[in-house]
Amino acid sequence: MTAIDGARALDEALPDRDWRVLPAGTERTTFAAPSGPLARIALGPADGPRVVLVPGATGSKEDFVLMMPLLADAGYRVEAFDLAGQYESHEAGPWNLVPPRERYDQRLFLDDLIAVLDDGAGAAHVLGYSFAGTLAGLALLERPDRFASLTLLSSPPEPGQAFGGVKRIGLLSGFTTARQGAGLMLWGIRNNLNRVPPGRLAFVRERFALTRRESVDDIIALMMATPDVRAELAATPVPKLVAVGEHDLWPRALHERSARELGARLVSYPTGHSPCETAPHQLVRDMLALFESSRSIAE
């Protein structure tokens, strides 16, 4: 059996689980970000090369719990945190800024991410999942010194109205407000349109009790005005990976074009929008190859 077949076989054999249970040895901390306290977890050797995993809208650090032990076993110090307003970072928000602001705007999320990256020595391998892929790209342009590599996981492949290219419902996205779009997304998640296993469904429904609805609305508004920084990102020497599921929200053709424009390698898995949950062994395998390429460039 090849290494590729082995990783896929391990992913296909994954059982349902209680997603609230963190891997053995995981450290829980609270990070004082500009917008307020962010819930953060970490695993792996304290002196290992750093990996930072950033979830997207309605997500949380737990989205990466299947990936974290694999990265830690490879010698990396892996971290994940909840975005402001999301799940256990629900006390972080624009009212904590100096001076206070009214919305969860792009600058809020970007300043928080940069502060997290600054809370550690050296450059980090950064993965941005969905909306957070846009954030990670913007952070790379502002602080290239903090990036050893960039992985865009199921991230919007086009600028502007990111939902315009979504399969089936893309044409309707131009006629909805950000709040209406967020409402439709939340309805779909609660009613399990993605057909996730019972343990996963119970967890995502449970974390809605803490996630602030206004933070979701504001993220959807930001995704409806995704900045076009493709040329600038392509010009950076940082190694890049675009990782997607074959049944992602956006068609593969759009991800292929985006990867070409970014100068990134494209990998895909026989899953949907969440390979971090459904294809962690395959995703980590490809990320480790990316990390190795970044080491070669540094040398």
MIDOSE-1310 file (N, C-alpha, C; in nm, 2 decimals, decimal comma, always signed):
residues 299
mtai	+0,08/-0,12/+0,00/+0,00/+0,00/+0,00/+0,09/+0,12/+0,00; +0,06/+0,22/-0,08/+0,13/+0,35/-0,09/+0,11/+0,43/+0,03; +0,19/+0,54/+0,05/+0,17/+0,63/+0,16/+0,04/+0,70/+0,14; +0,01/+0,74/+0,02/-0,11/+0,81/-0,01/-0,23/+0,73/+0,03
dgar	-0,23/+0,60/-0,02/-0,34/+0,51/+0,01/-0,35/+0,49/+0,16; -0,24/+0,48/+0,23/-0,24/+0,46/+0,38/-0,31/+0,58/+0,45; -0,27/+0,70/+0,41/-0,33/+0,82/+0,47/-0,48/+0,82/+0,45; -0,52/+0,79/+0,33/-0,67/+0,79/+0,30/-0,74/+0,68/+0,37
alde	-0,68/+0,57/+0,38/-0,74/+0,46/+0,46/-0,76/+0,49/+0,60; -0,66/+0,56/+0,66/-0,68/+0,60/+0,80/-0,79/+0,70/+0,82; -0,80/+0,79/+0,72/-0,91/+0,89/+0,73/-1,05/+0,83/+0,71; -1,06/+0,73/+0,62/-1,19/+0,67/+0,60/-1,23/+0,58/+0,71
alpd	-1,13/+0,54/+0,80/-1,17/+0,46/+0,91/-1,19/+0,54/+1,04; -1,19/+0,67/+1,03/-1,21/+0,75/+1,15/-1,35/+0,73/+1,20; -1,36/+0,71/+1,33/-1,50/+0,69/+1,40/-1,56/+0,83/+1,43; -1,68/+0,83/+1,46/-1,75/+0,95/+1,52/-1,69/+0,97/+1,66
rdwr	-1,69/+1,09/+1,71/-1,63/+1,11/+1,84/-1,70/+1,23/+1,91; -1,66/+1,25/+2,04/-1,70/+1,36/+2,11/-1,60/+1,47/+2,09; -1,63/+1,58/+2,01/-1,54/+1,68/+1,97/-1,50/+1,77/+2,08; -1,56/+1,76/+2,20/-1,52/+1,84/+2,31/-1,40/+1,79/+2,38
vlpa	-1,36/+1,66/+2,35/-1,25/+1,60/+2,41/-1,12/+1,63/+2,34; -1,03/+1,69/+2,40/-0,90/+1,73/+2,34/-0,80/+1,62/+2,35; -0,70/+1,62/+2,26/-0,60/+1,52/+2,26/-0,52/+1,52/+2,40; -0,48/+1,41/+2,44/-0,40/+1,40/+2,56/-0,28/+1,49/+2,56
gter	-0,26/+1,57/+2,66/-0,14/+1,66/+2,67/-0,17/+1,80/+2,62; -0,29/+1,82/+2,57/-0,33/+1,96/+2,51/-0,33/+2,06/+2,63; -0,27/+2,17/+2,60/-0,26/+2,28/+2,69/-0,37/+2,39/+2,66; -0,45/+2,43/+2,76/-0,55/+2,53/+2,74/-0,50/+2,66/+2,80
ttfa	-0,51/+2,77/+2,72/-0,47/+2,90/+2,77/-0,57/+3,00/+2,72; -0,57/+3,12/+2,77/-0,64/+3,24/+2,72/-0,54/+3,34/+2,68; -0,55/+3,39/+2,55/-0,46/+3,49/+2,50/-0,53/+3,62/+2,50; -0,45/+3,72/+2,55/-0,50/+3,86/+2,56/-0,48/+3,93/+2,43
apsg	-0,58/+3,92/+2,34/-0,57/+3,98/+2,21/-0,62/+4,12/+2,21; -0,59/+4,20/+2,11/-0,65/+4,34/+2,11/-0,80/+4,35/+2,13; -0,87/+4,25/+2,07/-1,02/+4,25/+2,09/-1,07/+4,19/+2,22; -0,98/+4,13/+2,29/-1,02/+4,06/+2,42/-0,97/+3,92/+2,43
plar	-1,02/+3,84/+2,53/-0,96/+3,71/+2,56/-1,00/+3,61/+2,45; -0,90/+3,55/+2,39/-0,92/+3,44/+2,29/-0,89/+3,31/+2,35; -0,97/+3,21/+2,34/-0,95/+3,07/+2,39/-0,85/+3,01/+2,29; -0,74/+2,95/+2,35/-0,64/+2,89/+2,27/-0,60/+2,75/+2,33
ialg	-0,56/+2,66/+2,24/-0,50/+2,53/+2,28/-0,37/+2,51/+2,21; -0,29/+2,43/+2,27/-0,16/+2,40/+2,21/-0,11/+2,26/+2,24; -0,04/+2,20/+2,15/+0,01/+2,06/+2,17/+0,14/+2,05/+2,10; +0,23/+1,97/+2,16/+0,36/+1,94/+2,10/+0,47/+2,01/+2,18
padg	+0,60/+1,98/+2,14/+0,72/+2,03/+2,21/+0,72/+2,18/+2,21; +0,75/+2,24/+2,33/+0,75/+2,38/+2,34/+0,85/+2,45/+2,25; +0,96/+2,37/+2,22/+1,07/+2,43/+2,14/+1,06/+2,38/+1,99; +0,95/+2,32/+1,95/+0,93/+2,27/+1,82/+0,89/+2,38/+1,72
prvv	+0,91/+2,37/+1,59/+0,87/+2,47/+1,49/+0,72/+2,49/+1,51; +0,68/+2,61/+1,50/+0,54/+2,65/+1,53/+0,44/+2,64/+1,41; +0,33/+2,58/+1,44/+0,22/+2,57/+1,35/+0,10/+2,64/+1,41; +0,03/+2,73/+1,34/-0,09/+2,80/+1,39/-0,20/+2,77/+1,30
lvpg	-0,31/+2,72/+1,35/-0,43/+2,68/+1,28/-0,54/+2,77/+1,31; -0,61/+2,83/+1,21/-0,71/+2,94/+1,24/-0,84/+2,89/+1,18; -0,94/+2,88/+1,26/-1,07/+2,84/+1,21/-1,15/+2,95/+1,14; -1,26/+2,91/+1,07/-1,34/+3,01/+1,00/-1,47/+3,05/+1,07
atgs	-1,57/+3,10/+1,00/-1,69/+3,14/+1,05/-1,77/+3,02/+1,11; -1,82/+3,04/+1,23/-1,89/+2,94/+1,31/-1,80/+2,83/+1,36; -1,67/+2,84/+1,33/-1,58/+2,73/+1,37/-1,52/+2,75/+1,50; -1,42/+2,67/+1,53/-1,35/+2,68/+1,66/-1,22/+2,60/+1,65
kedf	-1,14/+2,61/+1,75/-1,01/+2,54/+1,76/-1,03/+2,39/+1,76; -1,15/+2,34/+1,80/-1,17/+2,20/+1,80/-1,18/+2,14/+1,66; -1,20/+2,22/+1,56/-1,20/+2,17/+1,43/-1,07/+2,10/+1,39; -0,96/+2,13/+1,46/-0,83/+2,08/+1,43/-0,78/+1,97/+1,52
vlmm	-0,87/+1,91/+1,61/-0,82/+1,82/+1,71/-0,77/+1,69/+1,65; -0,81/+1,65/+1,53/-0,76/+1,53/+1,47/-0,62/+1,56/+1,40; -0,60/+1,68/+1,37/-0,47/+1,71/+1,30/-0,36/+1,74/+1,41; -0,40/+1,79/+1,52/-0,30/+1,84/+1,61/-0,20/+1,73/+1,66
plla	-0,25/+1,61/+1,70/-0,16/+1,50/+1,74/-0,06/+1,46/+1,63; -0,11/+1,46/+1,51/-0,02/+1,42/+1,40/+0,09/+1,52/+1,38; +0,06/+1,65/+1,39/+0,16/+1,75/+1,37/+0,26/+1,75/+1,49; +0,20/+1,73/+1,61/+0,29/+1,72/+1,73/+0,38/+1,60/+1,73
dagy	+0,33/+1,49/+1,68/+0,41/+1,37/+1,67/+0,53/+1,39/+1,57; +0,51/+1,48/+1,48/+0,61/+1,51/+1,38/+0,71/+1,61/+1,44; +0,69/+1,66/+1,56/+0,79/+1,75/+1,63/+0,75/+1,89/+1,63; +0,63/+1,92/+1,59/+0,58/+2,06/+1,58/+0,50/+2,10/+1,70
rvea	+0,51/+2,23/+1,73/+0,43/+2,30/+1,83/+0,31/+2,35/+1,76; +0,20/+2,29/+1,78/+0,08/+2,33/+1,71/-0,02/+2,40/+1,80; -0,08/+2,51/+1,75/-0,17/+2,59/+1,82/-0,30/+2,62/+1,74; -0,41/+2,64/+1,81/-0,53/+2,68/+1,75/-0,61/+2,77/+1,84
fdla	-0,69/+2,86/+1,79/-0,76/+2,95/+1,88/-0,90/+2,98/+1,81; -0,99/+3,02/+1,90/-1,12/+3,06/+1,85/-1,12/+3,21/+1,81; -1,17/+3,25/+1,69/-1,18/+3,39/+1,65/-1,27/+3,47/+1,75; -1,24/+3,59/+1,75/-1,33/+3,68/+1,84/-1,47/+3,66/+1,81
gqye	-1,55/+3,65/+1,91/-1,70/+3,63/+1,90/-1,74/+3,49/+1,87; -1,65/+3,40/+1,85/-1,68/+3,26/+1,81/-1,65/+3,17/+1,93; -1,75/+3,09/+1,97/-1,74/+2,98/+2,07/-1,68/+3,04/+2,20; -1,57/+2,98/+2,25/-1,51/+3,02/+2,38/-1,44/+3,15/+2,37
shea	-1,43/+3,22/+2,26/-1,38/+3,36/+2,25/-1,50/+3,46/+2,24; -1,61/+3,42/+2,29/-1,73/+3,51/+2,28/-1,72/+3,64/+2,36; -1,63/+3,65/+2,45/-1,61/+3,77/+2,53/-1,52/+3,87/+2,45; -1,46/+3,83/+2,35/-1,37/+3,92/+2,26/-1,46/+3,99/+2,16
gpwn	-1,44/+4,12/+2,14/-1,53/+4,19/+2,05/-1,48/+4,33/+2,03; -1,55/+4,40/+1,94/-1,51/+4,54/+1,91/-1,52/+4,64/+2,02; -1,61/+4,61/+2,12/-1,62/+4,70/+2,24/-1,50/+4,70/+2,33; -1,41/+4,60/+2,31/-1,28/+4,60/+2,39/-1,17/+4,68/+2,33
lvpp	-1,19/+4,72/+2,20/-1,08/+4,79/+2,13/-1,06/+4,93/+2,19; -0,95/+4,99/+2,16/-0,92/+5,13/+2,20/-0,89/+5,21/+2,08; -0,98/+5,30/+2,05/-1,12/+5,32/+2,10/-1,21/+5,21/+2,06; -1,32/+5,19/+2,13/-1,42/+5,09/+2,09/-1,47/+5,11/+1,95
rery	-1,51/+5,00/+1,88/-1,57/+5,00/+1,75/-1,70/+4,92/+1,76; -1,78/+4,93/+1,66/-1,91/+4,87/+1,66/-1,92/+4,73/+1,59; -1,83/+4,71/+1,50/-1,84/+4,58/+1,42/-1,71/+4,50/+1,43; -1,73/+4,37/+1,41/-1,62/+4,27/+1,39/-1,57/+4,29/+1,25
dqrl	-1,48/+4,39/+1,24/-1,43/+4,43/+1,11/-1,30/+4,35/+1,07; -1,26/+4,37/+0,95/-1,14/+4,30/+0,91/-1,02/+4,33/+0,99; -1,00/+4,46/+1,03/-0,89/+4,50/+1,10/-0,89/+4,43/+1,24; -1,00/+4,41/+1,30/-1,01/+4,35/+1,43/-0,95/+4,20/+1,42
fldd	-1,00/+4,13/+1,32/-0,96/+3,99/+1,31/-0,81/+3,98/+1,27; -0,77/+4,08/+1,19/-0,63/+4,08/+1,14/-0,53/+4,11/+1,26; -0,57/+4,21/+1,33/-0,48/+4,25/+1,45/-0,47/+4,14/+1,55; -0,58/+4,07/+1,57/-0,58/+3,96/+1,66/-0,49/+3,85/+1,61
liav	-0,50/+3,81/+1,49/-0,41/+3,71/+1,43/-0,27/+3,75/+1,44; -0,23/+3,87/+1,40/-0,09/+3,91/+1,41/-0,04/+3,91/+1,55; -0,13/+3,95/+1,65/-0,09/+3,94/+1,79/-0,06/+3,80/+1,83; -0,14/+3,70/+1,79/-0,11/+3,56/+1,82/+0,02/+3,52/+1,76
lddg	+0,04/+3,56/+1,63/+0,17/+3,52/+1,57/+0,29/+3,58/+1,64; +0,27/+3,70/+1,69/+0,38/+3,77/+1,76/+0,41/+3,71/+1,90; +0,31/+3,63/+1,95/+0,32/+3,57/+2,08/+0,41/+3,44/+2,07; +0,52/+3,45/+2,01/+0,60/+3,33/+1,99/+0,73/+3,37/+1,91
agaa	+0,83/+3,29/+1,92/+0,95/+3,32/+1,85/+0,95/+3,27/+1,71; +1,01/+3,35/+1,62/+1,03/+3,30/+1,48/+0,90/+3,29/+1,40; +0,92/+3,24/+1,28/+0,81/+3,23/+1,18/+0,73/+3,11/+1,21; +0,60/+3,11/+1,17/+0,51/+3,00/+1,19/+0,46/+2,95/+1,06
hvlg	+0,42/+2,82/+1,06/+0,35/+2,76/+0,95/+0,20/+2,79/+0,98; +0,13/+2,87/+0,89/+0,00/+2,91/+0,92/-0,10/+2,85/+0,83; -0,21/+2,79/+0,89/-0,32/+2,74/+0,81/-0,44/+2,83/+0,84; -0,51/+2,88/+0,73/-0,63/+2,96/+0,75/-0,74/+2,88/+0,68
ysfa	-0,85/+2,85/+0,76/-0,96/+2,77/+0,71/-1,07/+2,86/+0,67; -1,12/+2,84/+0,55/-1,23/+2,92/+0,49/-1,21/+3,07/+0,51; -1,29/+3,14/+0,58/-1,27/+3,29/+0,59/-1,13/+3,32/+0,64; -1,08/+3,24/+0,73/-0,95/+3,26/+0,79/-0,84/+3,25/+0,69
gtla	-0,86/+3,19/+0,58/-0,76/+3,19/+0,47/-0,74/+3,33/+0,42; -0,85/+3,40/+0,40/-0,83/+3,54/+0,36/-0,75/+3,62/+0,46; -0,79/+3,60/+0,59/-0,71/+3,67/+0,70/-0,57/+3,63/+0,70; -0,54/+3,51/+0,68/-0,40/+3,46/+0,68/-0,32/+3,52/+0,57
glal	-0,38/+3,53/+0,45/-0,31/+3,60/+0,34/-0,28/+3,74/+0,36; -0,38/+3,81/+0,42/-0,36/+3,95/+0,45/-0,25/+3,97/+0,56; -0,25/+3,88/+0,66/-0,14/+3,89/+0,76/+0,00/+3,86/+0,70; +0,00/+3,77/+0,61/+0,13/+3,74/+0,54/+0,19/+3,87/+0,47
lerp	+0,10/+3,94/+0,41/+0,14/+4,06/+0,34/+0,19/+4,17/+0,43; +0,13/+4,17/+0,55/+0,17/+4,27/+0,65/+0,29/+4,23/+0,73; +0,30/+4,10/+0,76/+0,41/+4,05/+0,85/+0,47/+3,92/+0,79; +0,54/+3,94/+0,68/+0,60/+3,82/+0,62/+0,70/+3,75/+0,71
drfa	+0,76/+3,83/+0,80/+0,86/+3,77/+0,89/+0,80/+3,67/+0,98; +0,67/+3,66/+1,00/+0,60/+3,57/+1,09/+0,55/+3,44/+1,02; +0,58/+3,43/+0,89/+0,53/+3,32/+0,81/+0,64/+3,23/+0,75; +0,64/+3,10/+0,79/+0,73/+3,00/+0,72/+0,66/+2,94/+0,60
sltl	+0,53/+2,93/+0,61/+0,45/+2,87/+0,50/+0,30/+2,92/+0,52; +0,22/+2,90/+0,41/+0,08/+2,94/+0,42/+0,00/+2,83/+0,36; -0,10/+2,78/+0,43/-0,19/+2,68/+0,38/-0,33/+2,74/+0,38; -0,40/+2,74/+0,26/-0,53/+2,79/+0,25/-0,62/+2,67/+0,24
lssp	-0,70/+2,65/+0,34/-0,79/+2,53/+0,35/-0,93/+2,57/+0,32; -0,99/+2,53/+0,20/-1,13/+2,55/+0,17/-1,16/+2,70/+0,17; -1,06/+2,78/+0,13/-1,08/+2,93/+0,14/-1,14/+2,98/+0,01; -1,21/+3,10/+0,02/-1,28/+3,16/-0,10/-1,17/+3,17/-0,21
pepg	-1,20/+3,11/-0,33/-1,10/+3,12/-0,43/-1,11/+3,24/-0,52; -1,21/+3,33/-0,50/-1,22/+3,45/-0,58/-1,24/+3,57/-0,49; -1,20/+3,69/-0,53/-1,22/+3,81/-0,46/-1,36/+3,86/-0,48; -1,40/+3,97/-0,41/-1,53/+4,03/-0,42/-1,63/+3,95/-0,35
qafg	-1,75/+3,93/-0,41/-1,86/+3,85/-0,35/-1,82/+3,70/-0,35; -1,76/+3,66/-0,24/-1,71/+3,52/-0,24/-1,81/+3,41/-0,26; -1,94/+3,44/-0,23/-2,04/+3,34/-0,24/-2,10/+3,33/-0,38; -2,05/+3,42/-0,47/-2,11/+3,42/-0,61/-2,07/+3,29/-0,68
gvkr	-1,96/+3,23/-0,65/-1,92/+3,11/-0,72/-1,96/+2,98/-0,65; -2,03/+2,99/-0,54/-2,07/+2,87/-0,47/-2,16/+2,79/-0,55; -2,15/+2,66/-0,54/-2,23/+2,57/-0,62/-2,38/+2,59/-0,59; -2,46/+2,58/-0,69/-2,61/+2,58/-0,68/-2,67/+2,71/-0,63
igll	-2,62/+2,77/-0,52/-2,68/+2,89/-0,46/-2,61/+3,02/-0,49; -2,50/+3,01/-0,57/-2,42/+3,13/-0,60/-2,50/+3,24/-0,66; -2,59/+3,21/-0,75/-2,66/+3,32/-0,82/-2,75/+3,39/-0,72; -2,80/+3,32/-0,62/-2,89/+3,39/-0,52/-2,81/+3,48/-0,42
sgft	-2,68/+3,46/-0,41/-2,61/+3,53/-0,31/-2,61/+3,68/-0,33; -2,63/+3,72/-0,46/-2,63/+3,87/-0,48/-2,76/+3,94/-0,44; -2,86/+3,86/-0,40/-2,98/+3,91/-0,36/-3,01/+3,90/-0,21; -2,91/+3,86/-0,13/-2,93/+3,85/+0,01/-2,83/+3,94/+0,08
tarq	-2,88/+3,99/+0,20/-2,79/+4,07/+0,29/-2,70/+3,97/+0,36; -2,60/+4,03/+0,43/-2,50/+3,95/+0,51/-2,58/+3,88/+0,62; -2,67/+3,94/+0,68/-2,75/+3,88/+0,79/-2,83/+3,76/+0,74; -2,89/+3,78/+0,62/-2,97/+3,68/+0,56/-2,88/+3,56/+0,52
gagl	-2,77/+3,59/+0,47/-2,67/+3,49/+0,43/-2,63/+3,41/+0,55; -2,60/+3,48/+0,66/-2,55/+3,41/+0,78/-2,67/+3,33/+0,84; -2,79/+3,38/+0,83/-2,90/+3,30/+0,88/-2,92/+3,17/+0,80; -2,90/+3,18/+0,67/-2,92/+3,06/+0,59/-2,80/+2,96/+0,62
mlwg	-2,68/+3,01/+0,64/-2,57/+2,92/+0,68/-2,60/+2,85/+0,81; -2,64/+2,93/+0,91/-2,67/+2,87/+1,04/-2,78/+2,77/+1,04; -2,88/+2,80/+0,96/-3,00/+2,71/+0,94/-2,95/+2,58/+0,88; -2,86/+2,58/+0,78/-2,81/+2,46/+0,72/-2,72/+2,38/+0,81
irnn	-2,64/+2,45/+0,89/-2,56/+2,37/+0,99/-2,65/+2,31/+1,09; -2,74/+2,38/+1,15/-2,83/+2,32/+1,26/-2,91/+2,21/+1,20; -2,95/+2,21/+1,08/-3,03/+2,11/+1,02/-2,95/+2,00/+0,95; -2,82/+2,01/+0,97/-2,73/+1,90/+0,92/-2,74/+1,88/+0,77
lnrv	-2,74/+1,98/+0,69/-2,75/+1,96/+0,55/-2,62/+1,90/+0,49; -2,51/+1,91/+0,57/-2,38/+1,85/+0,53/-2,37/+1,70/+0,57; -2,47/+1,66/+0,65/-2,48/+1,52/+0,69/-2,36/+1,47/+0,77; -2,32/+1,55/+0,87/-2,21/+1,51/+0,96/-2,26/+1,41/+1,06
ppgr	-2,17/+1,33/+1,12/-2,20/+1,23/+1,22/-2,27/+1,29/+1,34; -2,34/+1,21/+1,42/-2,41/+1,26/+1,54/-2,32/+1,34/+1,64; -2,20/+1,28/+1,66/-2,11/+1,35/+1,76/-2,07/+1,49/+1,71; -2,04/+1,50/+1,58/-2,00/+1,63/+1,53/-2,12/+1,73/+1,53
lafv	-2,24/+1,68/+1,49/-2,36/+1,76/+1,49/-2,39/+1,81/+1,63; -2,38/+1,73/+1,73/-2,41/+1,77/+1,87/-2,31/+1,88/+1,91; -2,19/+1,87/+1,87/-2,09/+1,97/+1,91/-2,11/+2,11/+1,84; -2,14/+2,10/+1,71/-2,15/+2,23/+1,64/-2,28/+2,30/+1,68
rerf	-2,38/+2,22/+1,72/-2,51/+2,29/+1,77/-2,48/+2,35/+1,91; -2,40/+2,27/+1,99/-2,37/+2,32/+2,13/-2,29/+2,45/+2,13; -2,20/+2,47/+2,04/-2,11/+2,59/+2,04/-2,19/+2,71/+1,99; -2,30/+2,69/+1,92/-2,38/+2,81/+1,88/-2,44/+2,88/+2,01
altr	-2,45/+2,81/+2,12/-2,50/+2,88/+2,24/-2,40/+2,99/+2,29; -2,28/+2,98/+2,25/-2,18/+3,08/+2,29/-2,15/+3,18/+2,18; -2,14/+3,13/+2,06/-2,10/+3,21/+1,95/-2,20/+3,33/+1,93; -2,14/+3,45/+1,91/-2,23/+3,57/+1,90/-2,28/+3,58/+1,76
resv	-2,40/+3,59/+1,74/-2,46/+3,60/+1,61/-2,41/+3,72/+1,53; -2,38/+3,83/+1,59/-2,33/+3,95/+1,52/-2,19/+3,92/+1,46; -2,11/+3,84/+1,53/-1,98/+3,81/+1,47/-1,99/+3,73/+1,35; -2,09/+3,64/+1,34/-2,12/+3,56/+1,22/-2,16/+3,65/+1,11
ddii	-2,26/+3,74/+1,14/-2,31/+3,83/+1,04/-2,20/+3,92/+0,98; -2,11/+3,96/+1,07/-2,00/+4,05/+1,02/-1,90/+3,98/+0,94; -1,87/+3,85/+0,97/-1,78/+3,77/+0,89/-1,84/+3,75/+0,75; -1,97/+3,71/+0,75/-2,03/+3,69/+0,62/-2,02/+3,82/+0,53
almm	-2,04/+3,94/+0,60/-2,03/+4,06/+0,53/-1,89/+4,08/+0,47; -1,79/+4,04/+0,55/-1,65/+4,05/+0,50/-1,63/+3,96/+0,38; -1,68/+3,84/+0,39/-1,66/+3,75/+0,28/-1,74/+3,79/+0,15; -1,84/+3,88/+0,17/-1,91/+3,93/+0,05/-1,83/+4,05/-0,01
atpd	-1,71/+4,08/+0,05/-1,63/+4,19/-0,01/-1,48/+4,14/+0,01; -1,45/+4,02/-0,03/-1,32/+3,96/-0,02/-1,21/+4,04/-0,10; -1,11/+4,09/-0,03/-1,01/+4,18/-0,10/-0,93/+4,09/-0,21; -0,89/+4,16/-0,31/-0,81/+4,09/-0,42/-0,66/+4,12/-0,39
vrae	-0,59/+4,02/-0,33/-0,45/+4,04/-0,31/-0,37/+3,92/-0,37; -0,43/+3,87/-0,48/-0,37/+3,75/-0,54/-0,23/+3,78/-0,60; -0,21/+3,89/-0,66/-0,08/+3,93/-0,72/+0,02/+3,95/-0,61; -0,02/+4,02/-0,50/+0,07/+4,04/-0,40/+0,12/+3,91/-0,33
laat	+0,02/+3,82/-0,31/+0,06/+3,70/-0,24/+0,15/+3,61/-0,33; +0,12/+3,61/-0,46/+0,20/+3,54/-0,56/+0,34/+3,59/-0,56; +0,36/+3,71/-0,53/+0,50/+3,77/-0,53/+0,58/+3,74/-0,41; +0,52/+3,69/-0,30/+0,59/+3,65/-0,18/+0,66/+3,52/-0,20
pvpk	+0,78/+3,50/-0,15/+0,85/+3,37/-0,16/+0,80/+3,26/-0,07; +0,71/+3,29/+0,02/+0,66/+3,19/+0,12/+0,59/+3,08/+0,05; +0,63/+2,95/+0,07/+0,56/+2,84/+0,01/+0,41/+2,83/+0,04; +0,33/+2,80/-0,05/+0,19/+2,80/-0,03/+0,12/+2,67/-0,08
lvav	+0,01/+2,64/-0,01/-0,06/+2,52/-0,04/-0,21/+2,55/-0,04; -0,28/+2,51/-0,14/-0,43/+2,53/-0,14/-0,48/+2,38/-0,13; -0,56/+2,36/-0,02/-0,61/+2,23/+0,01/-0,76/+2,24/+0,02; -0,83/+2,15/-0,06/-0,98/+2,15/-0,07/-1,03/+2,01/-0,08
gehd	-1,16/+2,00/-0,05/-1,23/+1,88/-0,07/-1,29/+1,88/-0,21; -1,30/+1,76/-0,27/-1,36/+1,75/-0,40/-1,51/+1,80/-0,41; -1,57/+1,79/-0,29/-1,71/+1,84/-0,29/-1,72/+1,97/-0,21; -1,63/+2,05/-0,22/-1,63/+2,18/-0,15/-1,74/+2,27/-0,20
lwpr	-1,77/+2,38/-0,12/-1,87/+2,48/-0,16/-1,84/+2,53/-0,30; -1,71/+2,56/-0,33/-1,68/+2,62/-0,45/-1,63/+2,51/-0,55; -1,66/+2,52/-0,68/-1,61/+2,42/-0,78/-1,46/+2,41/-0,78; -1,41/+2,29/-0,81/-1,27/+2,27/-0,82/-1,20/+2,36/-0,92
alhe	-1,27/+2,39/-1,03/-1,21/+2,48/-1,13/-1,17/+2,61/-1,07; -1,25/+2,67/-0,98/-1,21/+2,79/-0,92/-1,09/+2,78/-0,83; -1,09/+2,67/-0,76/-0,97/+2,65/-0,67/-0,84/+2,63/-0,75; -0,86/+2,56/-0,86/-0,74/+2,54/-0,95/-0,69/+2,67/-1,00
rsar	-0,78/+2,76/-1,05/-0,73/+2,89/-1,10/-0,67/+2,97/-0,99; -0,73/+2,97/-0,87/-0,68/+3,04/-0,76/-0,54/+3,00/-0,72; -0,52/+2,86/-0,72/-0,38/+2,81/-0,69/-0,28/+2,85/-0,79; -0,32/+2,85/-0,92/-0,22/+2,90/-1,02/-0,19/+3,05/-1,00
elga	-0,29/+3,13/-0,97/-0,27/+3,27/-0,96/-0,18/+3,30/-0,84; -0,19/+3,21/-0,73/-0,11/+3,23/-0,61/+0,02/+3,17/-0,62; +0,05/+3,09/-0,72/+0,18/+3,02/-0,72/+0,18/+2,91/-0,62; +0,07/+2,85/-0,59/+0,05/+2,75/-0,48/+0,03/+2,61/-0,54
rlvs	+0,07/+2,51/-0,47/+0,04/+2,37/-0,50/-0,11/+2,35/-0,46; -0,18/+2,27/-0,54/-0,32/+2,24/-0,51/-0,33/+2,09/-0,48; -0,40/+2,06/-0,36/-0,43/+1,92/-0,33/-0,57/+1,91/-0,30; -0,63/+1,80/-0,33/-0,78/+1,78/-0,30/-0,80/+1,64/-0,25
yptg	-0,91/+1,63/-0,17/-0,94/+1,50/-0,10/-1,09/+1,47/-0,13; -1,12/+1,34/-0,12/-1,26/+1,30/-0,15/-1,36/+1,33/-0,04; -1,36/+1,46/+0,00/-1,45/+1,50/+0,11/-1,51/+1,63/+0,07; -1,57/+1,70/+0,17/-1,64/+1,82/+0,14/-1,56/+1,94/+0,19
hspc	-1,63/+2,04/+0,26/-1,56/+2,17/+0,29/-1,47/+2,16/+0,41; -1,47/+2,04/+0,48/-1,39/+2,04/+0,61/-1,29/+1,92/+0,61; -1,19/+1,93/+0,52/-1,09/+1,82/+0,53/-1,01/+1,81/+0,66; -1,01/+1,92/+0,74/-0,95/+1,91/+0,87/-1,02/+1,81/+0,96
etap	-1,15/+1,79/+0,94/-1,23/+1,69/+1,01/-1,23/+1,56/+0,95; -1,23/+1,55/+0,82/-1,26/+1,43/+0,75/-1,14/+1,37/+0,68; -1,04/+1,44/+0,66/-0,92/+1,39/+0,59/-0,79/+1,44/+0,66; -0,78/+1,43/+0,79/-0,67/+1,49/+0,86/-0,54/+1,43/+0,83
hqlv	-0,53/+1,30/+0,81/-0,40/+1,23/+0,78/-0,35/+1,28/+0,64; -0,44/+1,29/+0,54/-0,40/+1,33/+0,41/-0,36/+1,48/+0,41; -0,43/+1,56/+0,49/-0,40/+1,70/+0,49/-0,27/+1,73/+0,56; -0,24/+1,66/+0,68/-0,12/+1,67/+0,75/+0,00/+1,62/+0,67
rdml	-0,02/+1,51/+0,60/+0,09/+1,46/+0,51/+0,13/+1,57/+0,41; +0,03/+1,64/+0,35/+0,07/+1,74/+0,25/+0,12/+1,86/+0,31; +0,08/+1,90/+0,43/+0,13/+2,01/+0,50/+0,28/+1,99/+0,54; +0,31/+1,86/+0,58/+0,45/+1,83/+0,62/+0,54/+1,84/+0,50
alfe	+0,49/+1,81/+0,38/+0,57/+1,82/+0,26/+0,59/+1,97/+0,23; +0,49/+2,05/+0,26/+0,50/+2,20/+0,24/+0,61/+2,25/+0,34; +0,60/+2,21/+0,46/+0,70/+2,25/+0,56/+0,84/+2,22/+0,52; +0,86/+2,10/+0,46/+0,99/+2,06/+0,42/+1,04/+2,15/+0,31
ssrs	+0,95/+2,19/+0,22/+0,99/+2,28/+0,11/+1,03/+2,42/+0,16; +0,96/+2,46/+0,27/+1,00/+2,59/+0,33/+1,13/+2,58/+0,39; +1,17/+2,47/+0,45/+1,30/+2,45/+0,51/+1,41/+2,46/+0,40; +1,38/+2,40/+0,29/+1,48/+2,40/+0,18/+1,50/+2,55/+0,13
iae	+1,39/+2,63/+0,12/+1,41/+2,77/+0,08/+1,49/+2,85/+0,18; +1,46/+2,82/+0,31/+1,53/+2,89/+0,42/+1,68/+2,86/+0,42; +1,71/+2,74/+0,38/+1,85/+2,70/+0,38/+1,92/+2,76/+0,25
